[in-house]
Amino acid sequence: MGGKPCKTIMILPTESISSNVTHDSVNIVRLQDMSKKKSIWCVVLVVNYGSHELIARNFSTLPRREDGVAMVVVDNLSTEAERREIRALCEERGWDLVTSGINLGFGTGVNVGVDYALDLDPETIVLLNPDAVIDASGLRQLADAVREDEQRLVCPRIEDTAGKVFFAGALLDMQTGGTLGASSPKRRADGVYREWLTGACLAFAPSLWRKLGGFSDDYFLYWEDVDFSFRAVHAGAELHYAPHILVVHDEGGTQQAGGQRAKSEVYYYYNIRNRMLFARTWLTGAEQSRWIRGSLRASWDVILRGGRRQLLGSLAPWRALVRGLYDGLQDVRGPKR
């Protein structure tokens, strides 16, 4: 591939490498001479799970290390073939690679990646999904928005490839546990809503990350960004939606089943279970009880995001429905057991 030789560092099993989790082993692959590192104004961080082709295509035009932008890829183990592909891609592009011997999930994968990125002493860190595309101008604007106020999380407008809005501000209905867009017509006049920002593209300063302590390891996948947004507000930070900055995101590009409307079983399970985990974390008394009682209806709404046709041809959504509800009621946290 013509890449530079890798320098690999093994974190010992007993060493904690993020603020709230200890991992069996993580390999750090540095393609740069760290003793001669240049000033980094932005680290772009992506968590990979079987998506090297998306990353190769969507991150090809970002500024490079010599321009002050470092790319850090955290590879959650999916297959050995995927590990070889993502390693070769990072060598070719001059990106830094952090590998895990297991699938850490999104939130914990981000924690590991940011822990590594902090050693690069960047001014800003930008999380991007593998299926997200941002140009150099948009990246610079995100970083500038963070520099204006380091006590803010910044999220851009996100559209899919057809121009349909994926994110333009989001709300959590505190009475039902449903999520909706900030300008949704379903918003009730007497409703109680709280803002949150999506982790599909999220920018922040290292100082704010340290203050908040990273993503919670409880969620594994989905809802960790809602929880993170709530913790940010609780700590006095601002949730800043920047509609003038555009990111293109093919929703569910890494979690659709066979390229159809139907989502994966993983998508259904964690969205159903983690809604209840969030309620246990943030609500008390009557509010929490109301969320739990409404779980069946809310979970069915999650399943229907994939359409009704899937229900006739696959057991996967039914399994996710039952298991997600059961594990949510049992307060199961972390990866599915």
N, C-alpha and C positions, 0 to 999 in steps of 0.2 A: 504493500500500500504506500510505501515511501514515507512512512511516519517515523518519528523519533523513538528511540528506545524508551520503554516505560520504566519509571522508578516506582516500585510498589512498597508500601508500608503496611504492615499488619498491626491492627489494634488488638491488644491482648484481650482475652475473653472477659477479664474482670474489670476492664477499664470502661468507665462510662464516657460515651462520646456525644451525648446530648444532655440537655438539662434534666430530662426525666425518664431516661430509658437506658438500660445496659444491653448490649448486643453480644451475641456469641463471637462474631468476627466480621470485620469490615475491612476491605482492601481499599487503600487510597492510591490511585494511580496519578502521578504528577508527570506531565509531559513538559513542564517548564523547569528551568533552573531557579528554584525558589530564592537562592541567594542573590539573584540578579533580577528579581521581579520588578516590573514597572508599576507605576501608580494605577490602581484600578478604580474607575469611577462607578462601575456597575458589574455585579455578578448576575448572570442569567442562570437560573437553576431549573432543571427539568428532572422529574422522576420518571424513569422508564420501566415499563413492564411489557415486553414484547412489541415495542413500537419503534424499533430503530429506523424503519423506512420512513415513518412520519417525521421523525426527528431530522433525518438526513435531508428531507425535502423542505421542511418548514423553517429550519434554522440555518439555512445555507447563506442567507444574505445579511445576517447580523454582523455588526462590527467585530473585529478580531482583537486578540490580546494586545497587539501592538497599538491598537486604537484605544486601549483602556477598558475593554470589556472582556471579562473572563466567562467562559461557558463551563458550568459544572453539571455533569450528568450523574445522577444516582441510579444505578441499575439494580432494581429488585429482581432477584433470580426468577426467571421463568423457565428457560431451557438453556442448555450449554451452547446450543447453536446460536441463540439470541445473544448470549454473553460474548461469543466470539465476534458477532457482527457489530455489536455496540462498541466493543473494545477497538476493533479495526477502524470504525468510524471516528472515534475520539482520537486515535493516533493520526489519522489522515487530516483531521480538522485542527489539531492542536488543542483539543479540549481536555479538561480534567475529568477523570472518571473515578467515582466512588462505587465499589461493588459490595453487595451483600450476599451472603450464602443462603439467605432465605428471602421470602417476600415480606418486607417490613410494612407494607401498606403505604398509602400516600402520605399521611401526616407524619409518621415516624421517619419515612424516607426523606421528607423535607427537612425534618429536624437534623438528621445525619448530614444532609447536604449543606445546610446553613452552618452547622458546626464547623465543617471543613471550610466553607466560604469565608467565615469570619477570620481565619488565619491569613487570608489575602488582603485584609484590611480595606474592604470596599467602602465607598460612600453610600451606595444603595444596593439592595438585592431585589431582583424581580423574579417571582415564580411564574413559570409558564407551563401549561399543559403541552404534551407532545403534539397535539393537534391544533395548537394555537400559532398564529402567524402575526408578527409585529415587525414593522420596518425600523430602520435606524432612527428616523425622526421620531416615531412613536416611543421608542425606547428612551431616547434622550428626554422627551417631554415627561415621561413617567418619573425618571430620575430627578428632573428639575422640580416636579411637584413634591417629591419627598424632601428635597433639599430646602424648599420653602418652609417646611415645617416637619421636623423629624418626629413629631408626636402625632403622625397620621399614617393610616393605611390608605393606599391609593389604588383604585381600580378603574380601568378604562371602560368605554362602551365596547361591547362585544357583539359581533354579528356572525351569523353563519355564512357559508360561501354563497348563498342565494340572497344575502342582504337582510335576512330575517333577524330580528333582535333576539339575541341569546341572553344578554345582560345589559340592563340600563338602569341599575339600581334595583335592589330587592328588599322585600319585607317578609317578616315572619309574623303570622297571625298568632298572637299570644293566647287567644281563646281556643283555637282549634288545632294549632300546630301545623297549619298549612303554610306553604311558601308561595309567594306571588310577586310579580313585577311591581315596581314602585308606582307605575301609572296604570295598573290593572283595573279594568272595569268591575272586577269582582270585589274590589275593596269596599267594605261596608262603612257607612257613615259613623256607626257606633262601635266600630271595631277598635281593638287595641293592637298596634303594630310596632315592631322594632326593626330597624335597618340591619342589614348584614351585607358583606361583600364576598364575592366568589373567589375561591382559590385557583380558578382557571387562569387568572392573571392578576397578580397581587404584588405591589411594590411597597417597600418599607426600608427604614433605616436600621442598621445593626443595633443602635442603642434601643430602639423600640422593641426589637425582637428579644433582646436580652431582658428587658423589663417585663415582657409578657411570658417569657419562658418557653416559647415555641408552641407547636400544635399539641393537643392532647393525644396521648397514645390510645385512649379508650375507643376511638371511633374506627380506626383502621382505614376506612374508606367512606367518604361522604359525611356531611354534617360537621366535620372538623373545622371547616371555614366559618360556619355559623357560630360555633362555640368560640372560635378565635376572635371573631368580630365582637361578640358579647364581652369577652374578657378585655378586649382593647378599650371599649367604651367604659367598662367598669374601672379601668385603670386611668381614665381621663384622656384617652387618645381620641382622635377624630377619624371617622369613616368618611373618606373623601372620594366621591364618584366624579370622574373626569370625562364628561361626554365628548370632549373635543379630541380625545385620543382613541384611535380605533384599533381593535384587535379582531382578527378573523378566526373563528373557532367552529369546527364541525362538531356540534354537540354529540357526545357519545361515541366519537370516533374510535375510542379504545374500549368501549363497553357495549357496543351493539352486537346483536347475535346475527352473524352471517350477513351483515350489511343491510338488514331489514329494519323496519320500524321498531320491532321488538328489541328490548334491552336484554342484557345478560342476566343470568340468575344472580350473579354477584351484585349487580346494580340494584336489583329488587331487594335482595336480602338486607344489605347494609342500609339502604334508605329507610326500610321499614323498621329494622331494629334500632338504628341510631336516633330516630325521632324520639323513641321512648327513653333512650339513654340521655339525650339532651334534656328531656323533661325532668328526669331524676336529678340532674345536675343543677338546673336553673330554676325549677319551680318547686313550690311547697304547697302542702295542704290541698285546698279545693282546686287550685289551678292544675296541679299535677294529676289529681284524680280525674279531672275533666279530660285532660289529654289522653290518659290511659284508657278511659272509657271510649274515647273516640278513635282508638287505634285501628279497629277493624275497618271502619269507613275510610280513614286516612290511608291505610295500607292498600285497600282496594283501588283508591285513586292512583297510587304509585304504580300498581300493576297495569292499570289502564293507560298509562303513558306509552305502553308498547302496543296498544290497540287490542281489540277483542279477538281477532283472528288467531293470535298466538295461543289463546286459551284452548283452542280445539286441537292444535297439533303438537303441543309440548307440555310435559309435566313440570318443566323448569319454573315457570311463574307460580304454579301452585305450591311447589316445594318451598320456594323463597317466601311465599306468603305465610305458610304455616311455621316454618323455621324462624323467620324473622320476628313474627309475633311472639312465639314461644320464648326465644332467647331475649327479646326485649323485656318481656314480663319477668324473666329470670335474672335480669340485670347482667347478662353476659357482655363482657367488654373485650376489646382487642380483636384479634383475628377470629374468624369463625372456627369453632372447635369440632 
